[in-house]
Structures are given as structure tokens and as C-alpha cells.
Amino acid sequence: MTKQTWTAAVSALLFVALAAVVSLVPVPFVSWSAGSTVNLFEPVDGEPRVDIQGVTTYPTTGQLRLTTVSVTRADSQLTLPEALLSYWLSAREVLPRDAVYQAGVDVDEIRAREVQMMDNSQSSAVAAALRAAGEKVVEYPMVAGVSNGSPADGKLKPGDFILKIDDKTVATADAIRARVNEHQVGEAILFTILRDHEQLTETITTVASNANASQPVVGINLTVGYSYTPRVIFRIDPDIGGPSAGLMFALAVYDQVSPDDLTAGRSIAGTGTISGDGKVGAIGGIQEKIAGAEGAGATIFLVPAANCPDVVGVSTSVRLVKVQTLQEAIAALTALKDPATAASVEGCPT
């Protein structure tokens, strides 16, 4: 073997070895593609997927499809070849990892946040749907979380409604913080709460905030909670998290408690966050969700108005309907049942 041949062989081996190493090194990106859809009116294990009790319900004849995005898991890494393939394929997107998963946050915390966002989404969806159907819904400041080892640990629980502080009614989270701040560190505060429809009282002694030695805290996080008579159970795959199914959850509840058959035999998909007063918010992965809905046979897709710029240029057989509120979604689906009014329904330009 000549010197030149030996050099070429060694170079080729080094190149192959380097390429193999590069192909296995993770890159700071994630891949998004069309995920599965879930028909919220399809039973799971013989039980309703959206189970409503304590109020009159009505039969439905169509499908309401929750849409998802298939994304690189928080505990997985994307390699360079996988990232390049995802970039070249039209049905996929490649995003910086930090745009999807916050840097420095471990997998368990990411998952816990996604579960919490899903729980909040379902609570807001039920409140919005019941309000749209004319059912009574009452807002309360609610305990969203209790810090381990804090004064409130073991006394307050996530889901508790806070009614009074020291026998003074509080209607918002800001009002609760103001009442707590009226006390000194080490002083006791009387909390009147509503838990499982039972009124209770708990005395909690404040401690100093870690950030400010003169700031009294009890160790709770607050959010808006909703009280209503019906009981709603969601049987959703625990691997599905986040807030983007809020609109579809609300429609699934509304269609069952309303005598009008909103779906009317159609396959309807969509996405969007929702607030307790029915406002629909933007989400990520809209193009992938539309592709997933089309693959599942949906004929209508509800798009949050703020996402309309993201669907410009998208080619799809699914009718895209722009919505800003739950009431707009209900009105649009009602109008689309009648050919005489269907043309008036506003869509997103594509």
C-alpha cells in the first residue's frame, strides 16, 4: 500500500468516525409535526370522555376533535440528522429547544406545569361553557398551590376557595395579598375557606418572605376558581398537557348541556386556550394541528383569531373558521349548519 493510499484510507475512516459522532450528538432543537386527534364525544373504557353530572344533558350526533402536536419530549434529544430531516419535510417544523422548554427547568417540573395548565384549562372551559348555557357560575380566589413546609402546608389545599381573611370578605387574589400584608411577620391570620362545598376556618401564622425579611407570607399561590352545581369529569390521556384544548373542552361541555345539537353529525376540530369568560387565545403548532385534523377527516377547524396570520399559505380541504370567543364559535357552528347562512361565517385567509 502506497503512502497516498494509506493516507486516503485513514482519512476516510476518520471522516466516517467523525460523521458517526456528529450524527449522535444532540442539538438544541425540537421537532414539531402533526399529532393525533381525540374525539371528545367518543367513550373511553365504556365511560364518557367528557362526563357531565348534576345537570340535564342532551345527546350529540357529531365529533369534536381535540388536536395535538407531536413534539420531541422534554426527556429526549434531537440529533443533527433528525433536525435536518424535520427541517426539510414540509409537514414538520424545527424550533429552538428553549422556545418550547424553559432552560434550567427539569423534566418533572415541565411535566407538572403542563398538567397544571391542563387542569386550569379544563376549569376555565367548564366555567365558560356553563355561562354560555345560562348556568350559574361564581368566581372565587382559589389556592393553586401550597409550598412544601410553608405555614399553609397541611392547612390549605389546591382547589380551596378563599372566602374571608380575618372575617373580612375577599373577592380577588389581590385583596388576599393586601390583607396578608396588613399583618406583621409572625402574626396569625384567620382564613375562611370553601372546600368540597363545606365552609371551614384555618389559622395560619405568617413567616418572612425569602426575598424580604419584613414581608409576611403564608406560602400559597393563587388563581381564579369557579364554583358551579354540575360536576364535570374529563378522561383525557395524561400524556396530553398544556392549555391549548380549552376551546374544544368548552364546546364539548356546552354541546351536552344545550338542547341544540351543535355538532349536528359533523366532524369538527379546533384549538385555542380559553378563559373563564370565554375569550379564545392563540396557541403554537397551528399548521401541524390543521394537518392532523384533516388526516382525521374533520371538515371544520376552529382557529383562534390571533393565529390567522400563521395559516396564510396553508393548503387544506378543511374550512378554517376564525373565532375570538366561545360565543363566536357557537354562532359560527350554528350558522354553518344552514347553507343559507354558511357563507356569512368568517374564516382565516390562506
Phi, psi and omega in degrees: 000129181284166179298320180294319180294318179299316180297317180295320181294316180296318179298320180295319179295319178295321179296316180296318180295317179296318179297321179294319179295313181300322183292341182259348181285127180292149178243154186278056179224164171230156180252135175245138174213172180300130178259188179283165173243156181232120176283112185290350177260004178269125181299155175233122183054038177079002181245149177300138179290324172241100189259117184247126181232153176088009178207154179295132177240162184231151182291153176241155184238000182240201180236139170240114188253116169289136181247150182227167173244135174275115186233148175306127185295155180298332181262015178238162180236147177263132176272166182300312178301321179295320179295317179295318179298316179296325180292320183282330182286134184291335184272008182230163173228152174242127182235151173302138184302321181294341178284342181250316182241122182298132181297140177084359180258128184284168186299318182297320180290322177300314181295319179298321179295319180296319178296317180297319179295323177295316179299315179297321179298316180295319179298314179295323180296316179297315180300314180296318182293315181295321176298317179297330181271001177088011178276152181283130177227129180245133178268140174222152166293136188231146175286120178267330180198155179233126181289135178300132178079003180279168178302330181277347182298124181090351179248318175249153182228151173305133183101347176291133172272132178262118184263318185216153169238119183052045178067013175252125183298137176235132185249349182220164177297322179298322179294323178294314180300319180297319179295319179296320182291345176286347183263164173267157174300130181096355178273152179272142178236136178265118178258128170256122186234163174242118181229120181053044177067014178243131180275129183228163173234145178221134176260124185233130180267129184288156170232171181282142174295146177297331183272339184210113186296341180261001183267117179281138177220160176240351174092040178232151169253143186241151174213185176268130177244162184230135177246133180205163184287313182296156173247129182239126179245127177255125177252086185242142177309125183296345177285347177269120182227182178090178187260001194284351179268005186306313181300316183290325174299315181298318179294323179295321177290312183300316184296333180275331181264356177258139180291340180279131178282097187291320182283326173049049174080000183267161173258110186243131177238170178173184181199169178138140172287165177214146175258169182296338177263010171093009178283135182260131183246163183289159179222177175258162176071031185298318182295320178294323180291322176297317178299319178296320179294318178298318178297332181272359177092012178291147178250344180228138177229124180272120184248127173304136184306322181293344178267356182304319177300338182280350182252004177297128181091356180283130177259118182207151176273353181277137177284122180267124183243125181276131179223143175248340182218165175298320179299321177296320179297317179297314181296320181293315180294327176292315181294326182288347177286338185248117179305333181289336182245353185300324183294341183278350183284126184281137178241182175267135175294138180240000000 
